[in-house]
Amino acid sequence: MFAHLPLILNPDRSKMSKRKSQTAIDDYREQGYVQEAIVNHLALLGWSSGDDDDLFSLEELDALAAA
């Protein structure tokens, strides 16, 4: 199985770079982001549930991935 994900862009619409941008997960955790929020955001980068839901628990995402 293959998946194609769109490019992740900076606020100025330039391509995000590991060399120029703050991209380490630990940096986001230090800023106060919780694990569930990070996982939820990453899941929604290349997928849509088909409705207006945009908050999912880890258990919901796991069940959706297994389906």
Secondary structure by P-SEA (a helix, b strand, c coil): cbbbbcccccccccccccccccccaaaaaaacccaaaaaaaaaacccccccccccccaaaaaaaaac
